[in-house]
Amino acid sequence: MKAPGGMLLASVELNRTGSVPLYRQLYLQIRQQILAGHLHGGMRLPSTRTLCSELGLSRITILNAFDQLTAEGFLESRTGAGTYVCAEWEGRAAAADEPRKAPRLSSLSQSLLSMRSDHFSGINYTAWNPDCPTSFLPSHAAYDAFPLALWKRLLSRHLRQPTKAMLSYGELMGQQALREAIAGYVYDARGIDCSAQQVVIVSGAQQAFNLLSMLLLDPQDSVWMEDPGHIAARITFQAQGCRVVPLRIDEEGMDVQQGLRECPKARLAFTTPARQHPLGTTMSYARRLELIEWAGRESGWIIEDDCDSEYRYQGRAQPALYAMDQRARVLHVGTFSKVLFPSLRLGYVILPEALVEPFCAMRAVMDRSPATLLQAVTADFMREGYFLGHIRRMRTLYQARQDCLLEKLQQRLGGFIEVKPVAAGMHVIGWLAPELDDAAVASGLSSQQIYTYALSDYCIQRYLPPGLLIGFAGTPEDQAEAKVAALAQALRAMGHRV
Ligand SMILES: Cc1ncc(COP(=O)(O)O)c(C=O)c1O
């Protein structure tokens, strides 16, 4: 049988030239051996004399290490009998040798993980690399055109004189100045008449979807969901244990009549009426009325994801659903991810008065509120007139980028992808021949560092031909030719005749 002292002596390795004191190295290594189960509870350690001579250490070094281990409950000294590993490490030591079992997860996380965490065939969310090229990725803004110098100036203004309010916990609803700026913006741009007391700042639209689901939905509740639709929102409802009822999209938007036929008692409807995500349709006035009427009659809720309402290139923007609703059934969600930048993690939700307090209570459980400093900079950006100017500039830029990219796509890949200009948003759909598998195409392209999303990833039921979502906002005009040439080359490498 091996002498435990021998095992200890054999495994201790000391670095005599490093910066970590020798007593600390000895302490850490004995502790590690106890935790790993190599030194069992009740084992006697070699005497300090043996350790001194075998390890070439002074007695005081060893006593320092032992004292610390004794104070932390790893060792005990028995008068006249030596130093022992405390008995309570007996059972725990054996457990350390067992193969690691998968952790036991809650039902909520199990149901989340059973859905794909890598939502897209083209790009894996969990392995997302912020350095990857975003030229064709939908939902990515023109980072090259963001007014960074201005942003830096606004930020420094607060950093030069950081107030207590900037540094301490922020208001649960979000910074008052930002809420007022948002209330002003949605009044002018979206026809929404609300007070700053109805605006709550969140860490992006996705957090609003999660909090609203927790607040309003129970497991087994039915949710009308656009099909195809916003994947991250759909997963939120599924994770909550809800039944998602897919509703088709036609030229007027979400098919409300299908919802009335198949599940009139749904508790909530999720929609992107300003610019249907991902197809790009604008919900017609008649369809809006149908939806609002259903919600009022059935006491259903409507989450209006107002994403991309800012980027409209043709026609007049319709007022928000929230602005049309007289019965306080619409929850309006906006984000700064596309108009400013997504790492800001700022969005907002405009709530009927009765929901503000419970929503904020939920929010407090999650993470209180986003960084006050960034809220303050965003508020200044809005109040001092830069926000509207930035949106106007980006609208012109994106329109030009869309025209240019479409021209190049049509010239080089017209026989392979069918693209039509969109009236709003930041991506087009590149329709593929019916026999192609869009997920396989997106995945083949991503392995060559060209990122697009497959339309089928967004679909619950398959009724649409295959397609790719191709973002245009991130492709400067002078790079469009080269990017499309690289896309064509990658498709050829995959065996497509382009
Ligand atoms: C349809 C839709 N809604 C909302 C968002 C914004 O989400 P977040 O504010 O969490 O970044 C996106 C981002 O891509 C989106 O595509």
The ligand as an SDF file (V2000), in Angstrom:
LIG
                    3D

 16 16  0  0  0  0  0  0  0  0999 V2000
  -37.0830   41.0440  -35.8600 C   0  0  0  0  0  0  0  0  0  0  0  0
  -36.0950   41.5400  -34.8640 C   0  0  0  0  0  0  0  0  0  0  0  0
  -36.5510   42.1000  -33.7390 N   0  0  0  0  0  0  0  0  0  0  0  0
  -35.7050   42.6200  -32.8200 C   0  0  0  0  0  0  0  0  0  0  0  0
  -34.3500   42.5730  -33.0230 C   0  0  0  0  0  0  0  0  0  0  0  0
  -33.4390   43.2510  -32.0350 C   0  0  0  0  0  0  0  0  0  0  0  0
  -33.1100   42.5070  -30.9730 O   0  0  0  0  0  0  0  0  0  0  0  0
  -32.2240   43.1320  -29.8140 P   0  0  0  0  0  0  0  0  0  0  0  0
  -32.7740   44.4890  -29.4910 O   0  0  0  0  0  0  0  0  0  0  0  0
  -32.3790   42.1820  -28.6860 O   0  0  0  0  0  0  0  0  0  0  0  0
  -30.8210   43.2500  -30.3130 O   0  0  0  0  0  0  0  0  0  0  0  0
  -33.8200   41.9670  -34.1460 C   0  0  0  0  0  0  0  0  0  0  0  0
  -32.3760   41.8890  -34.3230 C   0  0  0  0  0  0  0  0  0  0  0  0
  -31.8400   41.3050  -35.1890 O   0  0  0  0  0  0  0  0  0  0  0  0
  -34.7200   41.4420  -35.0980 C   0  0  0  0  0  0  0  0  0  0  0  0
  -34.2730   40.8740  -36.2270 O   0  0  0  0  0  0  0  0  0  0  0  0
  1  2  1  0
  2  3  1  0
  2 15  2  0
  3  4  2  0
  4  5  1  0
  5  6  1  0
  5 12  2  0
  6  7  1  0
  7  8  1  0
  8  9  2  0
  8 10  1  0
  8 11  1  0
 12 13  1  0
 12 15  1  0
 13 14  2  0
 15 16  1  0
M  END
$$$$
